[in-house]
């Protein structure tokens, strides 16, 4: 499992946690949410999400398999909650997904 990130522009974790939590429950997961963390379990599948507020929105870090991450992105996109930014692997700041270098630290994005 890898940590992948997606950015919800102009949203905060207080907007997103209930939306994500309800979606997980509707999909049969047992869900626990504490502060900025959501843990979900369904059978042998364990998912962990961390949400971090920034002035321009909320970064959602997801520890899961690739298919779950894609399903979550699709759901949030359909709910009009996503922009297409990712977290820089070096400094952690939100960067447009189309960039090849982080404008903050100069690290390679791709």
Secondary structure, 3 states (H helix, E strand, C coil): CEEEEEEEECCCHHHHHHHHHHHHHHCCCEEEEECCEEEEEECCEEEEEEEEEECCEEEEEEEECHHHHHHHHHHHHHCCCCECEEECCCCCCEEECCCCECCCCCCECC
